[in-house]
Each structure stands twice: as structure tokens, then as C-alpha cells.
Amino acid sequence: MVDSEGTVVKLNSGVKSFLETCNAVGIRVSIASWNKPKVTFELLNEFGLLKYFQNPVIEFHPEKDRMIDKILKRFKRQGQNFKQDEIVFVDDNPDMLAKVKMRFPKMRTILFGVDVAGFNELKSLLGAP
């Protein structure tokens, strides 16, 4: 698929299966993404993935800790109050993990591509079938 700016975008192997499984077993999945919101939401919709995410926050800045705070506040307004140690934050950038860990020290963080090789391994790590 090509985004509105002409960049070729493809899904990582196993991502759709991962999201389907999480949805089926009740694992809530959201997004804290440093991207252009309009383009990213359009791509997620075109790939048929947007329906798997609850309370996504996509903003064009690197403050993922602030994005996670927004996500958690949205869940709380919906009557779902999560504790930090109930949340797993996955990112492929160690700097983002460190920033999130500073703000949410009890939150579990996973470095994608290092701590887990891919989505099948992540699914197993989260206890999903």
C-alpha cells in the first residue's frame, strides 16, 4: 500500500493475527504513535486494523509518555482504570521505552525486535493462544 505522501507501507508479519488474537481473548490494545495522525489513521483503516485499537493516540511528537497518559485517561472515563503493572508498552525504540518507564516506573516495557523477535513471540509472551 502507498500512503498519501507516496511512501510504500507494508504490515509486519503476524501483526493482523496478533491483533485478532488479542481482541478474541480480551487483551485491550491501543496505540501511542509518533506519526502524522491523518495519514496513520487512514492507513490503519485501509489495512483493516483500526477496529482492533481502543483509544488510539497518534500525534506528531516523540512524547509517548504523554500519549499513554491520554490513553489511560480515556480508558478511565470509560470506567476502565488500569494499574501501571497491568500494562505492557511495546516499542522498537529504546529511547521511547526509557521515557515511558521514567513516567510509569511499574509499567512493563518490551523492546520489539530485541526482547521479542516478532508478533508471534509477543503473542506468546502476553499469554495469548
N, C-alpha and C positions, 0 to 999 in steps of 0.2 A: 504494500500500500504506500501511497505517496501523500505526504501531508500538504497543507495549503501553501507551504513555502517551498515545495518541491523536494523535500527530504524523504528518502525511502525509509519506511519504518516497517519493522517486522517484529513479530512476537517471539519472545524467548521460548524455547522448547519446554513444554509441560505447563505453561502458565495457565492456559484455559482449564486443563484438568485439575490443577491445583485450586483454582477459584471455584470450580464446580464442586469439588470435594468439600472445601471449607464451607460453602453455602449449604451443602447437603447435611453436614454434621453440626451446623450451628456455630461455626467459628466466624466471628464478625471480622470483616476485612475492610480497611479504609485506605486512603492514600494521603500522604503528605509529600507533595511533589513540587520540586523547583523547576517549573516549566511555565510556558505561556498557557494560561487556563483555556482560552477559547480553542486553540489548536489541540490541546491534550484531551479535552472533553470530547471534541469531535472525533478524534482517533479512537478513544475508548468506546465511543458509541458505534463507530463503523466496524470495529473488531468484535462488537457484541459483548464487551466486557463491563461496561458501565453499570449494568444491573447487579453485578456482584459486589459493588463497593457501597458501604454505608458512610454517609457524612464525609465524602472526599473533600480535601482542601488542596487546591493546586494554585500556587502563587509564584510569581516570578522574582523570588529572592531565596537565599540559602538558609533562612531561619526556620528549619524544620521543627525545632522545639516549639516555636510559636504556632506552627501549623497543627502540631499534635495537641497543643493546649486547646485550640479551636475545635478540633475533632472531639476531644473529651468533653468539652462544654456542651457541644451539640448532643452527644450521647446522654449527658446528664439531664438536659432539658427534656429528653425523650424518656426519662425515667431509668436510664441505664448508667449507673455510677460505678465505673471500674476503678480498682486499686492499681497502682503502678505495677505491682508484682504479678498482675493478671494480664499484662500487656507485653507483646513481643513486637519490637521495632526492627524491621529488616531494611537494610540499605547496602548499596555497593560502594559507599564512600565512608572510609573510616573517620573522616573529619565530622561528617554528619552524625555518626554514631556517638562520637565523643561529646558533641554539642548537646545531643538529646540526653545522654547519660548524665551530664552535668545538671541539667534541669530536672530530670526524672531519674534519680540515682537507683531506685529499686526496679526500674523497667529493664526487662531483658532485651539485649540487643544482639543481633545476628548480622555479621558481615557476609553479604551474599557474594558467592564466588570464592570465599575463603573458609568461613565456618560451615557453609553448605555449598555444594558444587552446583546445585540447580534446584528446580521446583519440586522434583520428586523427593529429593533428600529433605527439603524443607517440610514437605507434607509429612514425612515420617517423623521428623524432629518435633513437630507440633502434635503428634499423636493421631493424625488423621489417617484413615484407612487407605 
